[in-house]
Amino acid sequence: MVLPEVIKNFISQKIELENLCLPHFYPDLNSIQDFQIGYKIDGISGKDITGKNNGDFNKNWYVICSAYAADPFFIDITENKSNFPVYFDWHGGNWKPIAIADSITDFIEKLKFLKDLESNPKNILKEFKNKFDLNNEFWSEVYDGYIIEKELPSDYTPLTDTEKRIQEIRINLRTLERDKQEGKLTLKHYLLTKRQLEKEILDLTQ
């Protein structure tokens, strides 16, 4: 796979953010295929797991980065004339792409804007609401991820590893609830996973 230069440029910048919904992991430019494991490629057999049916991961999609919980950000490699709009979906179940940026350039600008806000987060919620569409399911969840920082003190410091893990678990719980409502999970799986996540939060906060 030969990546377009504009995508190489995005990956090489490796814009990592504190918000667990946003990009944190990036592929190696020399092994983009390895980063497709779990999305386009079966991690055990190495087989192609893309498809053409609703809910399948399309063969033209390429994951260009992922969030803390391996939720992918991806492009359609055929959309070069549109400068590669960026899509997102939560990992697991059927794939339902959410358009989150009009182009890769727009996505870079959004991430850099948020990176600046995270370094000076006093007005992050106000600025976020002015810049992003909260009717968009993804950006609404990103906003929720910042709620924990709503009343930040003037001597704000980045989240600890424990705080990040608690935030990640809370996001996973919301995703779990959504998957249950959409019928992606059995009741047994839902209840077991919910108990495990809630127990982990309890253990971390004791």
Solvent accessible surface area in square Angstrom, and as a share of the most:
residue,aa,sasa,rsa
1,M,94,0.42
2,V,133,0.77
3,L,9,0.05
4,P,40,0.25
5,E,128,0.58
6,V,46,0.26
7,I,0,0.00
8,K,67,0.28
9,N,75,0.38
10,F,0,0.00
11,I,1,0.00
12,S,63,0.41
13,Q,63,0.28
14,K,96,0.41
15,I,15,0.08
16,E,71,0.32
17,L,4,0.02
18,E,34,0.15
19,N,3,0.02
20,L,6,0.03
21,C,7,0.04
22,L,0,0.00
23,P,0,0.00
24,H,46,0.20
25,F,95,0.40
26,Y,26,0.10
27,P,2,0.02
28,D,83,0.43
29,L,73,0.36
30,N,145,0.74
31,S,40,0.26
32,I,8,0.04
33,Q,76,0.34
34,D,91,0.47
35,F,43,0.18
36,Q,0,0.00
37,I,85,0.43
38,G,35,0.33
39,Y,16,0.06
40,K,15,0.06
41,I,35,0.18
42,D,48,0.25
43,G,54,0.52
44,I,174,0.88
45,S,65,0.42
46,G,51,0.49
47,K,139,0.59
48,D,105,0.54
49,I,78,0.40
50,T,30,0.18
51,G,23,0.22
52,K,186,0.79
53,N,117,0.60
54,N,157,0.81
55,G,17,0.17
56,D,48,0.25
57,F,3,0.01
58,N,47,0.24
59,K,124,0.53
60,N,44,0.23
61,W,34,0.12
62,Y,28,0.11
63,V,0,0.00
64,I,0,0.00
65,C,0,0.00
66,S,5,0.03
67,A,1,0.01
68,Y,44,0.17
69,A,36,0.28
70,A,45,0.35
71,D,16,0.08
72,P,0,0.00
73,F,0,0.00
74,F,0,0.00
75,I,0,0.00
76,D,22,0.11
77,I,43,0.22
78,T,83,0.48
79,E,50,0.23
80,N,89,0.46
81,K,196,0.83
82,S,63,0.41
83,N,54,0.28
84,F,8,0.03
85,P,20,0.13
86,V,0,0.00
87,Y,42,0.16
88,F,2,0.01
89,D,8,0.04
90,W,18,0.06
91,H,76,0.34
92,G,32,0.31
93,G,52,0.50
94,N,82,0.42
95,W,28,0.10
96,K,110,0.46
97,P,57,0.36
98,I,27,0.13
99,A,62,0.48
100,I,7,0.03
101,A,6,0.05
102,D,118,0.61
103,S,16,0.11
104,I,0,0.00
105,T,61,0.36
106,D,31,0.16
107,F,0,0.00
108,I,17,0.09
109,E,100,0.45
110,K,33,0.14
111,L,0,0.00
112,K,96,0.41
113,F,57,0.24
114,L,0,0.00
115,K,93,0.39
116,D,97,0.50
117,L,21,0.10
118,E,13,0.06
119,S,94,0.61
120,N,110,0.56
121,P,11,0.07
122,K,162,0.69
123,N,82,0.42
124,I,2,0.01
125,L,18,0.09
126,K,136,0.58
127,E,61,0.28
128,F,0,0.00
129,K,111,0.47
130,N,112,0.57
131,K,105,0.44
132,F,12,0.05
133,D,81,0.42
134,L,59,0.30
135,N,145,0.74
136,N,30,0.15
137,E,83,0.37
138,F,1,0.00
139,W,6,0.02
140,S,37,0.24
141,E,11,0.05
142,V,0,0.00
143,Y,35,0.13
144,D,61,0.31
145,G,4,0.04
146,Y,2,0.01
147,I,75,0.38
148,I,76,0.39
149,E,9,0.04
150,K,120,0.51
151,E,150,0.67
152,L,37,0.18
153,P,82,0.51
154,S,127,0.82
155,D,110,0.57
156,Y,47,0.18
157,T,97,0.57
158,P,86,0.54
159,L,25,0.13
160,T,77,0.45
161,D,121,0.63
162,T,59,0.34
163,E,70,0.31
164,K,51,0.22
165,R,74,0.27
166,I,19,0.10
167,Q,8,0.04
168,E,30,0.14
169,I,0,0.00
170,R,109,0.40
171,I,10,0.05
172,N,37,0.19
173,L,31,0.15
174,R,84,0.31
175,T,19,0.11
176,L,13,0.07
177,E,55,0.25
178,R,44,0.16
179,D,16,0.08
180,K,74,0.31
181,Q,145,0.65
182,E,81,0.36
183,G,62,0.60
184,K,58,0.24
185,L,41,0.21
186,T,93,0.54
187,L,120,0.60
188,K,163,0.69
189,H,92,0.41
190,Y,15,0.06
191,L,70,0.35
192,L,82,0.41
193,T,30,0.18
194,K,55,0.23
195,R,144,0.53
196,Q,106,0.47
197,L,22,0.11
198,E,73,0.33
199,K,127,0.54
200,E,56,0.25
201,I,31,0.15
202,L,100,0.50
203,D,74,0.39
204,L,60,0.30
205,T,82,0.48
206,Q,163,0.73
